[in-house]
């Protein structure tokens, strides 16, 4: 499936949907959004749990779900390449690498930009995070854990929302349809951020899906996803060092 050049506008190779697949797809499309909405309500009510514990639970849950998917995938005898676990040594790989380098440079430049901002601009930027600010790191230890969460999200969420979701919905959707539906599900899975966060993550999901289709590899969207999350954590961490965020 990951070699999209041979199936532009068509459905990629289909796989039978087992009972385990149905459970996994249900977890992604129904359980994750519902839990995220519930978590968002708790955060809005001021019931945010300890961040270090929340980070740990997040990483554990995503790795367990990804491991369960991988076990089902291997048990069904499906090829790893159908999950996008391949890299094409061509112009697509070069384009993906360039995007990742640019994203890394952008992340590295965030702290310098923030440190030059006047207090009033910092305050406006801080308030723009909304309820998401409650889950961002405040200490160096939390920041390091947040980076680990970001790497986990880059690997696990791309594997599930792009690689797995694209492959399993090939029964019903074209590549473009899979990209749109997976982005919407991905956005709803971030409902704890509020509706603005859902819109932003849905757009990010569309971009990551397009990169997956364009490069034919899950490597590049996974790296970019991790860098996007690191960038958000970096901005939040720096903002929370500059003044009282009120949370």
C-alpha positions as CSV (number, residue, x, y, z in Angstrom):
1,X,0.0,0.0,0.0
2,X,2.8,2.4,0.8
3,X,3.9,2.6,-2.8
4,X,1.2,5.1,-3.8
5,X,2.5,5.8,-7.2
6,X,0.9,2.7,-8.6
7,X,-2.6,3.4,-7.1
8,X,-3.2,7.1,-7.5
9,X,-7.0,7.7,-7.2
10,X,-7.6,4.0,-6.7
11,X,-8.0,1.8,-3.7
12,X,-4.7,0.2,-2.4
13,X,-4.4,-3.5,-1.5
14,X,-7.2,-4.7,0.7
15,X,-6.9,-6.8,3.9
16,X,-9.7,-8.7,5.6
17,X,-11.0,-6.9,8.7
18,X,-10.7,-9.4,11.6
19,X,-12.5,-9.0,14.9
20,X,-9.3,-7.7,16.4
21,X,-9.1,-5.1,13.7
22,X,-12.7,-4.0,14.3
23,X,-11.9,-3.5,18.0
24,X,-8.8,-1.5,17.2
25,X,-10.6,0.7,14.7
26,X,-13.4,1.2,17.2
27,X,-10.8,2.3,19.8
28,X,-9.4,4.8,17.4
29,X,-12.6,6.2,16.0
30,X,-14.9,6.0,19.1
31,X,-13.1,5.3,22.4
32,X,-10.1,7.7,21.9
33,X,-12.3,10.8,20.9
34,X,-14.7,10.0,23.8
35,X,-12.0,9.7,26.3
36,X,-10.2,12.9,25.0
37,X,-13.5,14.8,25.3
38,X,-13.9,13.6,28.9
39,X,-10.3,14.6,29.7
40,X,-10.9,18.0,28.2
41,X,-14.0,18.5,30.4
42,X,-11.9,17.6,33.5
43,X,-9.1,20.0,32.5
44,X,-11.6,22.8,31.9
45,X,-13.0,22.1,35.4
46,X,-9.5,22.4,36.9
47,X,-9.1,18.6,37.6
48,X,-5.8,18.2,35.7
49,X,-3.9,15.2,37.1
50,X,-0.1,15.4,37.8
51,X,1.6,16.0,34.5
52,X,4.3,13.4,35.0
53,X,1.7,10.7,35.7
54,X,-0.4,11.8,32.8
55,X,2.6,11.7,30.5
56,X,3.5,8.2,31.6
57,X,-0.1,6.9,31.1
58,X,-0.2,8.5,27.7
59,X,3.0,6.8,26.5
60,X,2.0,3.5,28.0
61,X,-1.4,3.5,26.4
62,X,-0.2,4.4,22.9
63,X,2.6,1.8,23.0
64,X,0.3,-0.9,24.2
65,X,-2.3,-0.1,21.4
66,X,0.5,0.0,18.8
67,X,1.9,-3.3,20.1
68,X,-1.6,-4.9,19.9
69,X,-1.9,-3.7,16.3
70,X,1.5,-5.0,15.4
71,X,0.7,-8.4,16.9
72,X,-2.6,-8.6,14.9
73,X,-0.7,-7.5,11.8
74,X,2.0,-10.1,12.1
75,X,-0.6,-12.8,13.0
76,X,-2.6,-12.1,9.9
77,X,0.6,-12.3,7.8
78,X,0.4,-8.8,6.4
79,X,3.5,-7.1,5.0
80,X,5.2,-4.3,6.9
81,X,5.4,-2.3,3.7
82,X,1.6,-2.0,3.8
83,X,1.9,0.1,7.0
84,X,4.3,2.4,5.3
85,X,7.3,0.9,7.1
86,X,9.6,1.4,4.2
87,X,11.8,4.1,2.8
88,X,12.2,4.8,-1.0
89,X,15.7,5.9,-2.0
90,X,14.5,8.5,-4.4
91,X,13.3,12.1,-4.7
92,X,10.5,11.4,-2.3
93,X,12.9,10.5,0.5
94,X,14.9,13.6,-0.3
95,X,11.8,15.8,0.0
96,X,10.8,14.1,3.2
97,X,14.3,14.6,4.7
98,X,14.3,18.3,3.7
99,X,10.9,18.8,5.4
100,X,12.3,17.2,8.6
101,X,15.4,19.4,8.6
102,X,13.4,22.5,8.1
103,X,11.0,21.5,10.9
104,X,14.0,20.8,13.2
105,X,15.5,24.2,12.4
106,X,12.1,25.8,13.2
107,X,11.9,24.0,16.6
108,X,15.5,25.1,17.5
109,X,14.7,28.7,16.7
110,X,11.6,28.9,18.9
111,X,13.4,29.6,22.2
112,X,15.5,32.4,20.7
113,X,12.4,34.1,19.2
114,X,10.4,33.8,22.5
115,X,13.2,35.2,24.5
116,X,13.2,38.4,22.4
117,X,9.4,38.9,22.7
118,X,8.1,41.8,24.8
119,X,6.0,40.8,27.9
120,X,2.7,41.8,26.3
121,X,3.2,39.6,23.3
122,X,4.2,36.7,25.5
123,X,1.0,37.2,27.5
124,X,-1.2,37.1,24.4
125,X,0.6,34.0,23.1
126,X,0.2,32.3,26.5
127,X,-3.5,33.0,26.6
128,X,-3.9,31.6,23.0
129,X,-3.1,28.1,24.2
130,X,-6.4,27.9,26.2
131,X,-6.9,24.7,28.1
132,X,-3.9,23.1,26.3
133,X,-1.6,25.1,28.6
134,X,-2.6,22.9,31.5
135,X,-0.9,19.8,29.9
136,X,2.3,21.6,28.9
137,X,5.5,21.1,30.9
138,X,6.6,23.5,33.6
139,X,9.8,22.0,34.9
140,X,12.9,20.7,33.1
141,X,11.9,17.1,34.2
142,X,8.4,17.6,32.8
143,X,9.9,19.0,29.6
144,X,12.1,16.0,29.1
145,X,9.2,13.7,29.6
146,X,7.1,15.7,27.2
147,X,9.8,15.2,24.5
148,X,9.4,11.5,25.1
149,X,5.6,11.8,24.8
150,X,6.2,13.7,21.5
151,X,8.4,10.9,20.1
152,X,5.8,8.3,21.2
153,X,3.0,10.3,19.5
154,X,5.1,10.6,16.3
155,X,5.7,6.9,16.1
156,X,2.5,5.4,17.5
157,X,-0.1,7.9,16.2
158,X,1.3,7.9,12.7
159,X,1.5,4.1,12.7
160,X,-2.2,3.9,13.8
161,X,-3.9,6.9,12.3
162,X,-2.0,6.9,9.0
163,X,-0.4,3.5,8.3
164,X,-3.0,1.2,9.9
165,X,-6.0,3.4,9.3
166,X,-5.2,3.9,5.6
167,X,-4.6,0.2,5.1
168,X,-7.7,-1.0,6.9
169,X,-10.1,1.5,5.4
170,X,-9.0,0.7,1.9
171,X,-12.1,-1.5,1.7
172,X,-14.3,1.6,1.6
173,X,-12.2,4.6,0.8
174,X,-9.8,6.0,-1.8
175,X,-6.5,7.3,-0.7
176,X,-7.9,10.9,-0.6
177,X,-10.9,9.7,1.4
178,X,-8.7,7.8,3.8
179,X,-6.5,11.0,4.3
180,X,-9.6,13.1,5.1
181,X,-11.4,10.6,7.4
182,X,-8.2,9.7,9.3
183,X,-7.4,13.4,9.8
184,X,-10.9,14.0,11.2
185,X,-10.6,11.0,13.5
186,X,-7.1,12.2,14.5
187,X,-8.5,15.7,15.3
188,X,-11.4,14.3,17.4
189,X,-8.8,12.3,19.3
190,X,-7.4,15.6,20.5
191,X,-10.7,16.9,21.8
192,X,-9.1,17.6,25.2
193,X,-7.6,20.7,23.5
194,X,-11.1,22.2,22.8
195,X,-12.6,22.8,19.4
196,X,-9.8,25.1,18.2
197,X,-7.3,22.3,19.0
198,X,-9.5,19.8,17.1
199,X,-9.5,22.1,14.1
200,X,-5.7,22.6,14.3
201,X,-4.9,18.9,14.7
202,X,-7.3,17.9,11.9
203,X,-5.4,20.3,9.6
204,X,-2.1,18.8,10.8
205,X,-3.5,15.3,10.1
206,X,-4.4,16.3,6.6
207,X,-0.8,17.6,6.0
208,X,0.8,14.5,7.6
209,X,-1.5,12.3,5.5
210,X,-0.5,14.2,2.3
211,X,3.2,13.7,3.2
212,X,2.6,10.0,3.7
213,X,0.9,9.7,0.4
214,X,3.5,11.9,-1.3
215,X,6.6,10.1,0.1
216,X,5.1,6.6,0.3
217,X,6.8,6.2,3.7
218,X,5.6,6.6,7.3
219,X,9.1,7.7,8.4
220,X,8.8,11.3,7.3
221,X,5.3,12.1,8.8
222,X,6.3,10.3,12.0
223,X,9.4,12.5,12.4
224,X,7.5,15.7,11.5
225,X,4.7,14.7,13.9
226,X,7.2,14.3,16.7
227,X,8.8,17.6,15.9
228,X,5.5,19.4,15.8
229,X,4.7,18.2,19.3
230,X,8.2,19.0,20.5
231,X,7.7,22.5,19.1
232,X,4.4,22.9,21.0
233,X,6.0,21.7,24.2
234,X,9.0,23.9,23.8
235,X,6.9,27.0,23.2
236,X,4.7,26.2,26.2
237,X,7.7,25.5,28.5
238,X,9.4,28.7,27.6
239,X,6.1,30.7,28.0
240,X,5.6,29.2,31.4
241,X,9.1,30.3,32.5
242,X,8.3,33.9,31.7
243,X,5.4,34.6,34.0
244,X,2.3,33.3,35.8
245,X,0.1,31.4,33.4
246,X,-2.7,31.3,35.9
247,X,-2.9,27.5,36.0
